[in-house]
Amino acid sequence: MELLKINNLSCGYNDKKVLKNVSFSLSENSFLGVLGPNGSGKTTLLRAISKIIKPETGSIHFQDKNMAEISVKETAKSIAVLPQILEVPFSFTVEEFISMGRFPHLKRFEKPGKKDFEIIDKVISELDIAALRQRKLRSLSGGERQRVLIAQALAQEPKLLLLDEPINHLDIKHQIEIMDLLKDLNSSGLALIIILHDLNLASEYCNDLLLLNEGRVHTYGKAQDVLKYEILEEVYKTILVVEKNPISGKPFIMSVSKTAREGKKK
Amino acid sequence: MKNKYFFFLFLVIALAASFIISLIFGGTPISFNELLTGLKSSTGIEYAIIWKIRIPRIMLSIFVGAGLAVSGCVLQGILRNPLAEPYTLGISGGAAFGVTVAVLLGIGSLGLPLLAFAGGLLSVFLVYLIASKKYFSVSTLILGGVILSFLFSSMVMLIFSIARTDKIHTTLLWLMGDLSGADTNLILICGLFIFFGILILFVFNREIDILTLGEEKAVFLGIDSAKTLKLLFVITSLITGACVAVSGIIGFVGLLIPHFIRNLTGPKYSTLIINSALAGAIFLCLADAIARTVIYPVELPVGVITGIAGGLFFIFYLLKSKEWEIF
């Protein structure tokens, strides 16, 4: 069954239209990477799926239901989102922070019960953050923090997780750790849409890629169909060389500096 | 977890103690025996002092202290700004304007709190309109509040510059915070207002926790941010408006009590709201006892005491505590 179906979606802010006639669909255990230059509408797409902005035209269906008719609280039971930036002004502990993920499942006067605590425990052990449980959120390192943010999202028990550049500020070891973690979550049945700037990590981990350019879908397909030098050079307007990763066989993108480009011409 | 209950119990006992201290000290000191006779009797001087003057006033200080502290702690959360306080969104400027007009027109006892309340709400209503006109969000609210505060304060200054000195003095005293004037029925109404306001805010404690992560993340976690913000904004405004109407502008309680409590028992609003209410009540009850006694028979404006006592206490606390988090 299709989990998410976006049909002819156009939306934006005030007069500025950012997304134009975007259509694609997602099956139940997709791992979709969203690529594109700055300003191509990647984050806007995530904000439209998560009901922050309304579609101007077109529609978004989740499990065959029109999302315009589902409440924000109902949506949060099946879709979780990790924003690009999350500033937390007060010093919550990791456990308090993760517990907030149970909010959409609780009724107004309902206290978190046995089931909620079990889910929180399960998420904490799954993400291997038991040692951080009583730490203050703001005392964590970048990698630890990202795990905790994912844990909160998983406490929502989502079917779809949206991530906006979740590995931006991490070193390569922690980047790989988070991507491996996401891959494991995907294998156990969670659908993912992830915005990435790193084309090589996208190539290595994602099952499908969606390349956006100026608010439109440029190419949608498998890594080897999207990450071609003709396509990338047209969208990113820079010279790139595409080779094969010798171990995984996936496309590998290399950039070329100005000096090297000019040296070659001579 | 056990510590939290212990702290709550401690605050309840401290509030009871402050109540008794404030009953004995303040104005004409009375002995413990006189206090007991006064409490039991239904006539006589002791009766009048205790039941007609002191108890209503102590109740007022407790209501207002709790109201300001809770209003401040909720606004700090939903505005995600540790410097927010009950007056951030422009209520004090509007109320001051209302009072200045009341004094100028010579409107007496009941008119003054009513005009203060009306002025405060007018200001808040304008902030609400400005924010709704644009996208209703934290930044439009703060901006609207600052603009309106400035506008109304300037109008108060305008009136000051052309009014007679004795009228200015009455208004100035009110601006510094004054718990002496209120009528007993008004105190009861205001108390009910504040009590139910705090109750509603408490019901929303989980939403406030999540709103501190930002409006967008709150939507991701299942909260209709704009709608919830509007509701919480209206409730905190009504609480603050009620406090200001009966007691003038008492600073400090709403800003620092929440910080103090947050530092002691953590940022979760389920505990923060209740503990702030108790601590705010204790603080203002004691501050008012000091204001009544320190240069008896002249009374100081209670806002002066909250400012000086609170300021000194917090400097001391800041230097003593190892880990101080402003946020």
Interface residues (C-beta under 8 A of the other chain):
Chain A: R47 S50 K51 I52 S71 V72 K73 E74 T75 A76 K77 A80 V81 P83 L86 E87 V88 P89 F90 S91 F92 T93 E96 M100 G101 F103 P104 L106 R108 F109 Q156
Chain B: G77 R80 N81 P82 V203 R206 D209 I210 T212 L213 G214 E216 K217 V219 F220 L221 G222 I223 D224 R262 G266 P267 K268 E325 F327
